[in-house]
Amino acid sequence: MARVVVDVMLKPEILDPQGKAVLGAFGRLGFDGVASVRQGKRFEIELDGEATPEAVAEIERAAATLLANPVIEDFTVHVEAGV
């Protein structure tokens, strides 16, 4: 069994109102030194078998069509070691 992780983030040029809200909360709660916050999504996908190049490519295809909106979001895919 293998775990593939897909991290989805808004593109840098897209405004992030949730990130701005968290940034404001940091200051109100006394957490200093935080310059900016960007909020995203993380998907942990367990595979039935090994993380072959073909299986990872299939997850990348799913990320591009289902998990992320390529107009406003970027995503990265990586295999988590030791799972």
C-alpha positions as CSV (number, residue, x, y, z in Angstrom):
1,M,0.0,0.0,0.0
2,A,1.2,3.5,-0.8
3,R,0.0,7.0,0.0
4,V,0.0,9.8,-2.6
5,V,-0.5,13.3,-1.4
6,V,-2.0,16.1,-3.5
7,D,-1.6,19.6,-2.2
8,V,-3.8,22.3,-3.8
9,M,-3.2,26.0,-3.4
10,L,-4.7,29.1,-5.0
11,K,-2.4,30.6,-7.6
12,P,-0.3,33.5,-6.3
13,E,-2.3,36.1,-8.3
14,I,-5.6,34.9,-6.8
15,L,-6.8,36.7,-3.7
16,D,-7.1,34.5,-0.6
17,P,-9.8,35.8,1.7
18,Q,-9.5,32.8,4.1
19,G,-5.8,33.3,4.3
20,K,-6.3,37.0,5.1
21,A,-8.9,36.1,7.8
22,V,-6.4,33.7,9.4
23,L,-3.6,36.3,9.2
24,G,-5.9,38.8,11.1
25,A,-6.7,36.2,13.7
26,F,-2.9,35.5,14.3
27,G,-2.5,39.2,15.3
28,R,-5.6,39.3,17.4
29,L,-4.6,36.2,19.3
30,G,-1.1,37.5,20.0
31,F,0.9,35.5,17.5
32,D,3.5,37.9,16.2
33,G,5.9,37.7,13.3
34,V,3.5,36.2,10.7
35,A,3.7,38.1,7.4
36,S,1.2,36.3,5.3
37,V,-1.0,33.2,5.2
38,R,-2.3,31.2,2.2
39,Q,-4.9,28.5,2.8
40,G,-5.1,25.4,0.7
41,K,-6.3,21.8,0.6
42,R,-4.4,18.5,1.1
43,F,-5.6,15.1,-0.2
44,E,-4.1,11.9,1.1
45,I,-4.9,9.1,-1.3
46,E,-4.2,5.5,-0.3
47,L,-3.4,3.2,-3.2
48,D,-4.2,-0.5,-3.3
49,G,-0.7,-1.3,-4.6
50,E,2.6,0.3,-5.1
51,A,3.0,3.9,-6.3
52,T,4.1,3.0,-9.8
53,P,4.7,5.8,-12.3
54,E,1.4,4.8,-14.0
55,A,-0.5,5.0,-10.7
56,V,1.0,8.4,-9.8
57,A,0.2,9.7,-13.3
58,E,-3.4,8.6,-12.8
59,I,-3.6,10.6,-9.6
60,E,-2.1,13.6,-11.4
61,R,-4.8,13.3,-14.0
62,A,-7.5,13.1,-11.2
63,A,-5.9,16.1,-9.5
64,A,-6.1,18.2,-12.7
65,T,-9.7,17.3,-13.4
66,L,-11.3,16.7,-10.0
67,L,-9.3,17.9,-7.0
68,A,-8.1,21.3,-8.3
69,N,-9.6,24.0,-10.5
70,P,-6.7,24.7,-12.9
71,V,-8.0,28.2,-13.6
72,I,-7.4,29.4,-10.1
73,E,-5.4,26.7,-8.4
74,D,-2.0,25.0,-8.7
75,F,-1.3,21.5,-7.3
76,T,1.6,19.3,-6.5
77,V,1.6,15.5,-6.2
78,H,4.1,13.4,-4.3
79,V,4.4,9.9,-2.8
80,E,4.7,9.9,0.9
81,A,7.6,7.7,2.1
82,G,7.3,5.1,4.8
83,V,3.6,4.4,4.5
